[in-house]
Amino acid sequence: MKSISNKLASLMLAAGAWAGSAAVSLAHAVNDLPGGPSVNQLNLAAPVTKIAESQHWLHWFMMILCTVIFVAVFSVMFYSIWKHRKSVGHKAATFHESVTVEIIWTIVPFIIVILMALPATKVVVAMKDTTNADLTIKVTGMQWKWGYDYLKGEGEGIGFVSTLDTEQRALSNAGGPKKGEEIDNYLLKVDHPLVVPVGKKVRVITTANDVIHAWMVPAFGVKQDAIPGFVRDTWFRAEKTGDYYGQCAELCGKEHAYMPIHVKVVSAQDYSAWVTGEKKKMAAKLDDPTKVWTLADITKRGEKVYATNCAVCHQANGKGAGPILALDGSKVVLDAKKELQIALILKGRNGVTPDGKPNLMPGWAQLSDTDIAAVISYTKNNWSNQTGQLVQPADVLALRK
């Protein structure tokens, strides 16, 4: 069965490549992305987990079974129509009811359904078995980025936000890659990929801060909705090292196309080294919230925080874009009551502007008190916002409680 399905897949892919070659020549130059989409891809993504392999087998089993049924039923139907047509002297039969026929067309479909249900049930049950995981990671969807928190296993306590690479976002805002420019991972590159060890069972717990998102990595055979107020889970065990890509698979708003997923599967040794490095970075970020900063020092730090977390939406010039409000000249930023902007960053906002336009922003409570104070001080003293106002980490800590 598997060899037949592979041959069929190869024929389909070859036909697709031949048919699409003319279109590709007119588009941007692009190559297959290992672990991601391929040029003229017709088949499912190449599997790197047992679950994904089972899904592939199940997909082709169902396709072949349905094709055989289709051909058999319509062959009998068309043969009967042709063989017993009126033009060659046949007359319609006058029989009514047949217990034998009714038993046959009840039993045969029942057997077919059982043949389809048994392997499908086996795969679905395996997909839901999240027990005995080596690593547990919480994935939080937010407009429009992913938050990752390592809850259990090696790396416990590590947490970060993964956002579309700012250079690629800027490229998209400028109209996309130029003709002939090769960017195989266009709109799939992130600043902080999710890192996991090869051969280990990884339980993924999904939730969301705002609207429904969906965490999907085709090579893993994983697609799990992330719903606000609910906790869902799935799992995978990658059997090959490499980079694997996906995207939010739920229409979550204007920036839906800018929510890529990048999972980096590494060896056990490399994973341990990565965990050590991340924990050192976290320790370095544990600033004393009682430290008093000068305006020059804190705005310098705030510039880096803004470039990493804020510029992708509000742009480097602070002008915003579309429904993303500008920070340059913003009333909240310019207001002398710094508590307004601190509360906005900690809790986010879900509303509309006076003219009825969406006014949304995710909360950024996962940032440290120092980083929040730094980015607020930066926005209050950058572009045309020369307020001279300074926000200290202690100010953020006071409102966080």
Stockholm file with secondary structure:
# STOCKHOLM 1.0

chainA/1-401         MKSISNKLASLMLAAGAWAGSAAVSLAHAVNDLPGGPSVNQLNLAAPVTKIAESQHWLHWFMMILCTVIFVAVFSVMFYSIWKHRKSVGHKAATFHESVTVEIIWTIVPFIIVILMALPATKVVVAMKDTTNADLTIKVTGMQWKWGYDYLKGEGEGIGFVSTLDTEQRALSNAGGPKKGEEIDNYLLKVDHPLVVPVGKKVRVITTANDVIHAWMVPAFGVKQDAIPGFVRDTWFRAEKTGDYYGQCAELCGKEHAYMPIHVKVVSAQDYSAWVTGEKKKMAAKLDDPTKVWTLADITKRGEKVYATNCAVCHQANGKGAGPILALDGSKVVLDAKKELQIALILKGRNGVTPDGKPNLMPGWAQLSDTDIAAVISYTKNNWSNQTGQLVQPADVLALRK
#=GR chainA/1-401 SS CHHHHHHHHHHHHHHHHHHHHHHHHHSCCCCCCTTSCCTTCCSCCCCCSHHHHHHHHHHHHHHHHHHHHHHHHHHHHHHHHHHTCGGGTCCCCCCCCCHHHHHHHHHHHHHHHHHHHHHHHHHHHHHTCCCSCSEEEEEEEETTEEEEEEEESTTTTCEEEECBCHHHHHHHHTTSSCTTCCCTTTTTCBSSCEEEETTCCEEEEEEESSSCEEEEEGGGTEEEEECBTCCEEEEECCCSCEEEEEEECSCCSTTGGGCEEEEEEECHHHHHHHHHHHHHHHHHHCCCTTCCCCHHHHHHHHHHHHHHHTHHHHCTTSCCBTTBCCSTTCHHHHCSCHHHHHHHHHHCEEEECTTSCEEEECCCTTSCHHHHHHHHHHHHTSTTCCCCCCCCHHHHHHHHC
#=GC SS_cons         CHHHHHHHHHHHHHHHHHHHHHHHHHSCCCCCCTTSCCTTCCSCCCCCSHHHHHHHHHHHHHHHHHHHHHHHHHHHHHHHHHHTCGGGTCCCCCCCCCHHHHHHHHHHHHHHHHHHHHHHHHHHHHHTCCCSCSEEEEEEEETTEEEEEEEESTTTTCEEEECBCHHHHHHHHTTSSCTTCCCTTTTTCBSSCEEEETTCCEEEEEEESSSCEEEEEGGGTEEEEECBTCCEEEEECCCSCEEEEEEECSCCSTTGGGCEEEEEEECHHHHHHHHHHHHHHHHHHCCCTTCCCCHHHHHHHHHHHHHHHTHHHHCTTSCCBTTBCCSTTCHHHHCSCHHHHHHHHHHCEEEECTTSCEEEECCCTTSCHHHHHHHHHHHHTSTTCCCCCCCCHHHHHHHHC
//
